[in-house]
Amino acid sequence: MRLAFYAPMKSPDHPVPSGDRRMARLLQKALKRAGHEVTLASEFRSFEGKGDPARQEALRMEGEAEAARLIEKWRAEPENMPEGWFTYHLYHKAPDWIGPVVARTLGIPYFVAEASHAPKRAKGPWAMGYEAAEKAIRDAQRIFHMTRLDGECLAPLAKYADTLVYLPPFLDTDAFDAEAIPVDIAPEILAAGGAADKHTLLSVAMMRHGDKLQSYQALALSLTHLARSDWQLLVIGDGEAEAEVRECLKPLGPCVAYLGRRALEELPAWYSAADLYVWPAVNEAYGMAFLEAGASGLPVVACRLRGVPDVVREDETGLLVSPEDPMAFAGAIESLLGDAKRRAGMSAAARNFVRQERTLDHAAAILKVEIGRGAA
């Protein structure tokens, strides 16, 4: 099937890397592996984050004009007309003003993945986007939800019982391995001010204001409760909030070593060298880094939030704690650092879980079956 692919939040061709862009690209690869011909329909970005109704109205008009342009283009070139439309990540701040109009006008099925539905936004500054997102989701032949929590919220909008499909977050583990770059870890740690004889905790996250900074702050608070001193935290990442991140981690003193931004291809080496991956994941949809850690056999300590349980199996591939309990987070770290046998068991379980159930092939199989059914 010829599929028009669209991501209103952030195009897969956007120049700034992010988890959102990465998942958009992974979905394109999974759809292609499922046998579909995938074309990026538009790079129009509908995201409006300030709650400005005038800006939202302007974006609505731009989106509808883009829809009209695409309809005209494909009517003039029927041999290139898509047979289905696939939208990734729409919600009240980034509604899809294009896909539903094109799909309805051309008479093709409409599919959505990682949509969000938050009834509390029905009134307020994003009411326009909420209404548009809700209508688009209701129009979909298949709603692919990537976390079970999202599935519960989206269920009331599904046309039929089989409209809602669980498509858990996934990783291209083949590329993760094939593109990996060997890294001489020990001298890099020493050069960053770390030590060679301590248990290593690892965090990989951009340093941005908002949720990322809150996670760093929560992590810093939790680590102050560690009773043992034979550990160090390696931080991979940078960004505009780096000064604030360093300030919140400052009380941990020499226990923290900053490694800056690292290429994706280097990450497998760092995950494999660490003892635990630690990250609170405040307000994150799920967290691609948890899948990367699991693929590398690295157990996780995180908070039991949103979609984290969809990528970390509690008490099997890692430990999850309440987000309001920094002492429990510290206790989970201490528990695993003090039990090498349990860490080894979690390491094997994490590797098996990601490499068997969270792969590109697994996602492609789901997409192949359900898009076929949705288009029937």
N, C-alpha and C positions, 0 to 999 in steps of 0.2 A: 504494500500500500504506500502511495505517496503521501507523506505526512508533512504538514506545515508546522514548524516548531516555533514557539514564542515564549519568552520569559519577561513579563512586564516589570518585575522587580529589578532584574539585572541581566542583560544579554550575555549569553555564553561567550561572546566576542568582546565583552567589556575589557578595557585595558587594566583595571584594578583587580588583583586577585582577591578572592574571598571564598568562603565555603559555599555561598549561594551560586557563584559562577562555576565552581567546581562541580556541584551536583547537576547543574544544567548541562554541562559537558558530558558528565557520566550518563545522564538520561539519553542524550543524543546517541552516545555509543551503544547503550543498551537497546535502544529502538532499532538501530542499524543492525545490531547482532540478532535481533528478533526477525530480521528480514525486511524491514521497512526502508524506503527511500526517504531520507530526512533532509529537509531544507529549512534554513532559518528564514521565517516569513518576514520578520521586522526586528529592528533594533530599538524601536520606540520604547522609551522608559516612562511608565505611568506613575512611578513612585513619587509621593508627596508626603514628606515626613513632619511638616509643621502644623498641619491642620488648617490650611489656608483654603477656604472654599473657592475664592476667586481663581487661585492657581489650579485647583482641582477641576473647575469648570473649563479652564483653558486646556488642560490636559485631555479632558473628555472630548472636546472639539477636535483636538489634534488626533486623538485616537480614532474617532469616527471618520475623519478625513483620510487617515491611513487605511482604514478598512475599505472605504470607497475606492481608493487607489488600487488596492490589491484585487478587489472584485473586478474592476475594469480591466486590469492587467490580465487576470486569468480568463476572463470571458473572451479576451482577444487572443489568448494562447491556450485553448482548451486542452492541448496535449500536455501542458505543464500544470494544469489545475490540480490542486491537492485533492486526495480522496478522503482526507481526515485532517483535523486540526488538533494539536497537542499543546496545551499551555501549562507551563511549570511555574509554580509559586505565585498565586494570586491571593490577595486579601484586601482589607479595607484601605490600606495605604498604597496598594499597588493593584488596582482592579484591572481586569481585562476588558478594555473598550473595543478591542478589535475582533478577537476570535469568535465570540457568539454571533456577531453581525455577519461575518464572513461565512461561518458554518451554516447559519440559518438561510442566508441568501443563496449559497451554492448547493444547499441540500446535502451537506456532508456531516459525518459524526464529529462531535466535539468531546475531547478528552481533557481532563485536568489532573495534575499531580501536585502534591504538597499545597493544597489550598487550605486556607484557615478561615474559620467562621467564629466570630466573637460577638454574640448578641448584645453585649454591653456597648458596642460601637454603633448600634442602630440609631442612636441619637448623639449629637455632639459634632465636633469639627470634621469627622470623617464619615458622616452619615451618607453622603453621596457615594463615596467609595464602598461603603458597607453594602448599600443597596445594589450597586452594580456587581460586586463580588458575589453576593448571595444569589442574584439572578443567574449569573454565569454558572455557578456551581449547580444550581437546579437544572440548568439546560444540559449538563454533561451526561453523555452515555456511560462514561466510566469516571469515577472519582477515585484516583489512586492516593490513598493516605499513607504517609510514611512513618507515622507514629500511632499507637493505639489511642492515645489521648485525643489526637486530631480526629480519629475515626469516630469517637464518641460524639464530638462536637458537630461533625459533618453528617452523621446518620439522619437527622431530621430533614436534610435537604435532598437526600437520594431519592430518585424516582422509583426505583424498585429495590428489592432486597439484594440483588446481585450487582447493583450500580456501584456500590462502595467496595473497593478492593484494597487490601493491605499490601503495600509495596514497601517493605522495610528498607531503610537506608543501606547502601551498598558501596563497595569499593572495587576498583579494577585491580585485583590482587596480582594479576599477571604483570601489568605495567608497573605496579608497586615494586615487584621483584626485579623485572627486567631492566628498569631504568635506575636501580639503586646504585649509588656511588659509594665505594669503600671510603671510610673515614678513619684516620688514626686518632681514636678517641682520647687516649690518655694524655698526650701532649696538649691537645686542644683544651681539655678540662683544666690542666695546670696553667696554661696561658691565660685562661679566663679567671684564675684565682681560686679554682676548685682544688680538691684533693684526690689522691689515687686510692685512699684506704678507707673510704666512707661509703655507706649505703647511698645510692643515688636515686633521688626523686626527680621526675621530669615533668615539665609543663611546656606545652607548645601552643602559643596563642598570640595573636596580634595584640598590640598595646593601643587599644582604642578607648575613647570615653564611652560611658554607658555600661552596658552589660559586661564587656570584657574587663573594664577597670573594676567593676564590682566583684567579679570573680577573683581577680588578683587580690583585692582587699580581703575577701572572705578567706582566701588561701593563706594570706599573711597572718590573719587572726588565728586560724586553726593551727598553723605551724608554731606559733608562740606557746601552744599548750603541749608540745612534745616534751616528754620527760627525758628522753635519751638525747645524746649529743653526737652520736656516730652517723650523722646523715648530712647530706647536702642537697640543695635544690638547684637543678640546672634549668634555666629559663631560655627558651628559644622563641624569638619574636621581637618585633619593634613596632614603632608607630607613634602617632602624635601625642599619646598619653604616657610616653616612656618615663618622663620625669615623675609623674604621679605614681606610676608603678614602682619605680625605684624608691620613692619616698615611703610607700606603704610597706615595702619589703625591708626597708632599712633596719628596723629593730632586730631582724634576723642576722644582721652583721655578716661575717665571713661565711656563713652557711649557704649563701646565695651566690651563684656564678651566672653571669649573663653571656649568652652565646650569640646574641643578635639574630637577625633573620637568616634562615638557612634554606637552601633550595629543597624542594620537595623530594628530589632524588637522594638527598643526604639523610633524610629523616629515618629510613629503616635502620641505619647504623646507630643512630642515637636512641631510638626505641629499644633496640636489641641490647644496648649497653647499660640501660637503666634497670633498677630493681622494681620501681613502681611508677605508674603514671598518675599524677594527682592534679585534679582540676574540678572546682565546684560547679562549673557550667551554669552560672546564673542566667536564667531566661533564654538559654540556648534551645533551639528546636530539638537537637539531638547531639551533634558534635562529631564531625568527621574524624577528628584526632583520636577519638575512642576506638574507631574502627581500625585506624592505622596502628595504634598501640596493640590492639588485639591481633592483627595480622602478623605483628612482630613478636607475639608471645609475651606481651607486657601486661601484667595485671593492673587493674585500675582501682583508685579510690575517688569517688565522685559523690555528688548529691543526688538524691532521688527526686529529680525534677523533670517535668515535661517528657521529652522523648528519650532521655538518657537510658531508662530501662529497656528501650528497644535496641540499644547498641551495646549495653553492658548487662550481662546476665548476673543478677544479684546472687552473691555467695558462690558463684561458679566461675565467672571470669573477672570478678572484682567485688568490691564492697561499696554499697550505697548507703548514705546516711541522710538524716533530715537536714535540709538547708539551714535550719535555725539552730543547729547544734555544732559549733566549732570544736567543742571538746570531743564529740563523737567522731568527727572527721579525723582529729589527731589520734584518737584511740584506734580507729581503723588502720591508720598508717602504722602505728606501733605494733598492732596485732600482726600485721603481715610482715613487717621487718623482723619481728622476733620468731617467725615460723617459716623457715626456708622450704620445708616440705610442702606447706600449704601454698606458698608462692609458686613453687614448681608445678603443682597440680593446676593452679589457676592459669599459669602460663600455657600449658598444653591445651587446656579447655578453651582459652581465648583464641589461640591459633586455629583450633579446629572449628570453633563457632564461626569466626569471620570467613575462613577459607572454604567452609562448606555451605553456610547459610546466608552470607552477606556479600556475594560475589556478583560480578557483572553478568555471568551466565545465569545465575538464579533470578536476577531481575529481568533479564531478557526473556526467560521462559514465562514469567508471569505476564509480561507485557504482550508477548506473542499470543497467548491464549485469550487474554481479556480484551485486547483491542480487536481481535478477530470476532469475539462474541458481541462486543459493543457495536461493531460496524454491520453486524448481520441484520 
